[in-house]
Amino acid sequence: MVYNYFVKIIGINDNESGQRLDRFLRKYLNNAPLSRIYKAIRKDIKINGKRCKEDYILQVGDEMSLFISDDELSSLTKEKPRNRAKRQFTIVYEDAHIIAVSKPFGLLTHGDSFEKKNHLANQVVDYLIEKGDYDPRVEKSFTPAPVNRLDRNTTGIVLFGKNAQSLRELNKHIRERGSIEKFYMTIVKGELREKLHLQDFMVKDREKNLASIVSEKQAARMGGKALSMETFVEPVESCNDYTLVKVQIVTGRTHQIRLHMSKAGYPVIGDVKYGDKKVNQFVSRKFSLNTQLLHAYELKFLIEDGTLSYMNGKVLTCELPEEFQRIYRGLLREKDGKRIQIENKFNTQEVPDLKEYLKNEPPLIDKSKSEESSEEGLSQESGSNPSQTQQDVSSGEQTPSRRRRRRNQKAEPAKKTTGGFVKEWGKDVAIAVVIAILVMQFIKPTIVKQRSMQPNFYTNDYLFISKQSYKLFGGQPERGDVIVFKSKLEDAEGETKMLIKRVIGVPGDVISIHDGKVYINGKETDDNYTMDNYTTGDITELVVPADHLFCMGDNRAVSIDSRSDSVGLVSYKDIVGKVVFRVFPLRKFGTIHNPYKN
């Protein structure tokens, strides 16, 4: 057998320099196992004509010689098909070296075991490929990446390096602190009147994903497990026992802002882990806020040397999301149902509250005409001409007012005795109680509190759930049904959280999700009823087991559902009922449509 070996010459450029040899090869030979990488370093690779160890740091201008067959090189460098992620971010700032973007709520900064494709890092890379600023076929060992990370539910500015040199410098400045200052906006409980400078030590429980503050003596005994954290807090506006604050983090510890504000006595609203339960219940009811309200608002650059010295003194600001502004208006600009006139610091616009919303609901019956006619009749009767009335009576004709009086006299019911009235009233009450009990056995009212079912169900939609739809009539949940079920999640009080989702897969169905599309038993579904007609996630042939359902929200980008391990498949025994009717808003009054049925 003849092998066609040749020497592949690889020149090291700016984006490839500064890396260890083994790490470069893991990116360049992206399909090679580690054993093949280290075998190549021992036998098949020379740098500038010499053998080198795996920890050799590549330099600009180095020439790498790789002795490998054509077929093997093709196999080990074969590009995997890239599935483009739908763009959800907006651009805050961009130049030849860096790009700063605004991350929306519900989007991961990096991928995880559940979401491997549709995350912010991939979206930015796809944007740069489309723009021509990055070519993965040429830059085999470098990918633009973020230098700061935000939690899924934290919105705001994320900074990326577009080339290797800028990425290295950004990471260096983030680590060293003081070169890039990071500021956040949040709303806390309590009226903060002065600036705070908070310094503490913290430890993290990785299993519970919780952090706690320890004393300096405890930190000394714990050694490297306890980390220092430093935070500056500045009140921006206080009202109604809430404060809008601007927070600067000097260190970047897990849950630092939430932990520090809680210890200081000003918990972040919506914070389930470190916040105030009563406050969280209030903001959940009023604003459907069930997670911390935190926004990465500003980056200030203090870089005096290096490639990025041109950024020195620049400040990048990411405007507050509309949802943040809505909550800000509701908490700090309204008291006792009245708007408070405060200088608008964020150029927000007033929105009607729920009472105004109800006033603007169109009535089921237009009473305007009947009311107008009644008023006109009353004015005619009270303002009638006496001589004209006498003339009508003498001629034997009845006037309109007399005819009305006679009708009213005929319609007047006979007076009842007190005993008969009480007896009939008691009978009506008894009937009403029986009907109420029967209704409660079959119907359960519920109010939508989340955004995960938009655009078909919105916050404060009032729904009726049929509790016996599947039990009483022996039916089975069908694809497209909207159900309420008990989840594995917990609310702010630590109680089981009820979720409302749509049934996508029933027992025996094979579910696949890729390229933003959902496939059931190999056939692509028509998801035009969803928010963006795009489904995040990457699932390969998941078979729905017996007595279980695969459910998703209609707002696939933010919904936590069967795609997530925290929810998973829904067991029949956890189903509370099927959503059958919408009562409010009145313009959507009626039964619930199933998009899978004609």
Secondary structure as UniProt FT lines:
FT   STRAND          5..11
FT   TURN            14..18
FT   HELIX           21..28
FT   TURN            29..31
FT   HELIX           34..43
FT   STRAND          45..47
FT   TURN            48..49
FT   TURN            54..55
FT   TURN            60..61
FT   STRAND          63..69
FT   HELIX           70..76
FT   STRAND          90..94
FT   STRAND          98..103
FT   TURN            105..106
FT   HELIX           120..131
FT   TURN            136..138
FT   TURN            140..141
FT   STRAND          145..146
FT   TURN            152..153
FT   STRAND          155..161
FT   HELIX           164..176
FT   STRAND          180..189
FT   STRAND          196..205
FT   TURN            206..209
FT   STRAND          210..214
FT   HELIX           216..222
FT   HELIX           223..225
FT   STRAND          227..239
FT   TURN            240..241
FT   STRAND          242..249
FT   TURN            254..255
FT   HELIX           256..264
FT   TURN            269..270
FT   TURN            272..274
FT   HELIX           277..287
FT   STRAND          294..301
FT   TURN            307..308
FT   HELIX           309..311
FT   TURN            312..313
FT   STRAND          315..317
FT   HELIX           322..332
FT   STRAND          334..335
FT   TURN            336..337
FT   STRAND          338..339
FT   TURN            345..346
FT   HELIX           354..359
FT   HELIX           368..382
FT   HELIX           386..394
FT   TURN            395..396
FT   HELIX           400..411
FT   HELIX           418..442
FT   STRAND          443..447
FT   TURN            452..456
FT   TURN            459..460
FT   STRAND          462..466
FT   TURN            467..472
FT   TURN            479..480
FT   STRAND          482..490
FT   TURN            492..493
FT   STRAND          496..505
FT   TURN            507..508
FT   STRAND          510..514
FT   TURN            515..516
FT   STRAND          517..520
FT   TURN            521..522
FT   STRAND          523..524
FT   TURN            528..529
FT   STRAND          539..543
FT   TURN            546..547
FT   STRAND          548..552
FT   TURN            556..558
FT   TURN            562..563
FT   TURN            565..567
FT   STRAND          570..571
FT   HELIX           572..574
FT   STRAND          575..584
FT   HELIX           586..588
FT   STRAND          590..591
FT   TURN            595..596
//
